[in-house]
Amino acid sequence: ALICIKIPEIPQGRMMAPKNSVKKLREQKMISKAELARLAGVSAVTIDRIERGEDCRMETKRKLIIALGFSLSEKNSVFSD
């Protein structure tokens, strides 16, 4: 007798939609993660996490908006949440 076992599918490389435009804006300005981190007063690891779409504190968002050359009233140009 032949026995069939159904194996559940594992989603392949599911990309999280970025909740921000930090990477795009940084690349448009042609600056490195390290340089943006220096300008914003945060770590390069923090920049990396944010560019991957992970959450960050409001204060960090504020620093990044200013470091990217935007005013706080233009926050939606950087962060969509």
N, C-alpha and C positions, 0 to 999 in steps of 0.2 A: 504494500500500500504506500502511496505517495502522500506525504504530509506537507502542506503549504503553510508557511509562517509569514505573516505580513509584518514587515519591518517598517516602523514609522520613519517618515522622511525627515531629514534634518535640513533646515533651511541653510542654503549656501550663501556665505558672505553677505549677510543682510546689512545693508548700509543704513545708518541712522541719518535721516535728513538733517543737515545742519540747521541749528536754530539761530544762526548768526552769519554775518558776512565778513567776519574778521579775517579769515584766510584770503578771501578774494580781494579785500581792500588792502591788506598787507602786501600781497603780490603786485597789485596795481601800483603801489607806492615803491615797489622794488626794495623792500626792506626785509631783513631776516627776522626770524622769530626772536633771536637774541636781541636784536636792535629794538624791536617793538617792546619786548619785555623791559629793556632798559628805559625806554621812553615812558612806559606806563608805571614803572616801579614795581613790577611783579616778576616772577620767575619765568624762564623759558618753558619750564614744565607746565606752568599754568597756561601759557599761550597755547601750547600743544593740546592740552585738555579741552580748552575752549574751542579751538579749531575743529576738534573731533565732535563737538556738539554737547559736551558735558556742561552741567550747570556751574555757575560761579556766583559769588556774592555780588550784591548791588554795587558795593564800593569798587570792586574789580571791574565791573561793567563801566562804571563812571570813568575810571582811569583809562580804560581802553578807548572809549569814545573820544576822550580828549586827546590821547596819544595819536589817534588816527586822524586828527585834525577836524573833528566834528564838534558842534556845540551840543550841550545836553538836550536841547530841544530837537535835535536831529537824531536822537537815539535809535529811532526806527530804521535809520539807514544802516545801522550796525547790528542791532539785536531785534529779532522779530517777536520775542515773547514779552 
